[in-house]
Amino acid sequence: MKRFFSISIIILLGVSSIFAQNREAVPFTMDDRDRLIKLEADVNSIRNEMNSLRNEMNTNLQSIDKQFLYQQKQIDDLKVLFYWGFGIMITLMVFMLGYMIWDRRTALKPALDKTEDIDYKTRNLISALREYARNHPDLADILRTNGLL
């Protein structure tokens, strides 16, 4: 039974392919030929137009690339300018800070020297008064009340 079905299917497929090839061909007329020639001409003109548009786009892209590179160079120049500007400003601030510290030390040095000189003179004066107080009891009482003896 399986053989019968398989043989019948093979025969039907073979017969159907014979009928499919037996169709009448549509005749190719002169009008069809003229249409194909016009179609080819239109396709060629569209192709030429597309090529010219592609060339225009390439030239436009090249000019845009040049402008972009010029602007990139300007941005790089601005970056360098900002780096220099910030560097100079920071340097000036550090210099001013150092100058202020130096100026304060310089301004206070004479006052500190005078205080040290005054301390030295005061110590000498106290020691002189102590020696003098050994012979004078009233001065020794004054120095004791002030806590110097």
matplotlib code that plots the C-alpha trace (Angstrom):
import matplotlib.pyplot as plt

x = [0.0, 2.8, 4.4, 1.2, 1.0, 4.6, 4.5, 1.3, 2.8, 5.9, 3.8, 1.6, 4.6, 6.1, 2.9, 2.3, 5.8, 5.2, 2.0, 3.7, 6.4, 3.9, 2.4, 2.5, 5.2, 4.0, 5.3, 7.9, 6.7, 8.4, 6.5, 8.1, 11.5, 10.9, 9.7, 12.9, 15.1, 13.3, 13.5, 17.3, 17.7, 15.8, 17.8, 21.0, 19.9, 18.9, 22.2, 24.1, 22.1, 22.8, 26.5, 26.5, 24.7, 27.1, 30.0, 28.3, 27.8, 31.5, 32.6, 30.2, 31.5, 35.1, 34.3, 32.5, 35.5, 37.8, 35.6, 35.5, 39.3, 39.6, 37.1, 38.9, 42.2, 40.5, 39.2, 42.7, 44.1, 41.5, 42.5, 46.1, 45.1, 43.1, 45.9, 48.4, 45.9, 45.1, 48.8, 49.7, 46.8, 47.8, 51.4, 50.5, 48.3, 51.1, 53.6, 51.2, 50.8, 54.6, 55.0, 52.4, 54.1, 57.5, 56.1, 54.5, 57.7, 59.8, 57.3, 57.2, 60.9, 61.8, 59.0, 60.1, 63.7, 62.6, 60.7, 63.7, 65.8, 63.2, 63.2, 66.9, 66.9, 64.2, 66.1, 69.2, 67.2, 65.6, 69.0, 70.4, 67.5, 68.0, 71.7, 70.8, 68.0, 70.6, 71.8, 68.4, 65.6, 62.8, 63.5, 63.7, 60.1, 58.8, 60.4, 58.9, 55.4, 55.7, 57.1, 60.5, 62.7]
y = [0.0, 2.3, 1.6, 2.4, 5.8, 6.7, 5.7, 7.6, 10.8, 10.5, 10.2, 13.1, 15.3, 14.4, 15.1, 18.4, 19.5, 18.7, 20.8, 23.6, 23.9, 23.6, 27.1, 29.5, 32.2, 35.8, 37.4, 40.2, 43.2, 46.3, 48.4, 46.3, 46.8, 50.6, 50.6, 48.7, 51.2, 54.1, 52.3, 51.8, 55.5, 56.6, 54.2, 55.6, 59.2, 58.4, 56.7, 59.7, 62.0, 59.9, 59.9, 63.7, 64.0, 61.7, 63.8, 67.0, 65.3, 64.3, 67.8, 69.2, 66.6, 67.6, 71.2, 70.4, 68.3, 71.3, 73.5, 71.0, 70.7, 74.5, 74.7, 71.9, 73.9, 77.0, 74.9, 73.6, 77.1, 78.2, 75.3, 76.3, 79.9, 78.8, 76.6, 79.5, 81.9, 79.6, 78.9, 82.5, 83.3, 80.5, 81.5, 85.1, 83.9, 81.8, 84.7, 87.1, 84.6, 84.2, 88.0, 88.5, 86.0, 87.5, 91.0, 90.1, 88.5, 91.5, 93.9, 92.0, 91.4, 94.8, 94.6, 91.2, 92.3, 95.3, 92.9, 90.7, 93.8, 95.1, 91.6, 91.7, 95.2, 94.4, 91.4, 93.5, 96.1, 93.6, 92.1, 95.6, 96.4, 93.1, 93.9, 97.4, 96.0, 94.0, 97.2, 99.0, 97.2, 99.5, 98.6, 94.9, 95.2, 96.8, 94.1, 91.4, 92.8, 92.8, 89.3, 90.3, 89.3]
z = [0.0, 0.8, -2.5, -4.3, -2.6, -3.1, -6.8, -7.4, -5.7, -7.9, -11.0, -10.1, -9.4, -12.8, -14.7, -13.0, -13.9, -17.6, -17.6, -15.8, -18.5, -21.3, -20.8, -23.7, -23.5, -23.5, -26.6, -26.1, -28.1, -29.4, -26.8, -24.0, -25.5, -25.6, -22.0, -21.0, -22.8, -21.1, -17.7, -18.2, -19.1, -16.0, -13.8, -15.3, -14.7, -11.1, -10.6, -12.0, -9.8, -6.7, -7.5, -7.9, -4.5, -2.9, -4.2, -2.9, 0.5, 0.6, -0.1, 2.6, 5.1, 4.3, 4.9, 8.2, 9.2, 8.5, 10.6, 13.4, 13.4, 13.5, 16.4, 18.2, 17.8, 19.3, 22.3, 22.8, 22.8, 25.3, 27.6, 27.4, 28.2, 31.2, 32.5, 32.3, 33.9, 36.8, 37.2, 37.4, 39.8, 42.2, 42.0, 42.9, 45.8, 47.2, 46.8, 48.6, 51.5, 51.8, 51.7, 54.4, 56.7, 56.0, 56.6, 59.9, 61.2, 60.1, 61.7, 65.0, 65.3, 66.7, 69.2, 70.3, 70.6, 72.7, 75.0, 75.4, 76.0, 78.5, 80.3, 80.5, 81.9, 84.3, 85.6, 86.0, 87.9, 90.2, 91.0, 91.7, 94.0, 95.9, 96.4, 97.6, 99.8, 101.9, 103.4, 103.5, 105.4, 104.2, 100.6, 101.5, 103.0, 99.8, 97.6, 99.9, 99.7, 95.9, 95.8, 94.3, 97.2]

ax = plt.figure().add_subplot(projection="3d")
ax.plot(x, y, z, "-o")
ax.set_aspect("equal")
plt.show()
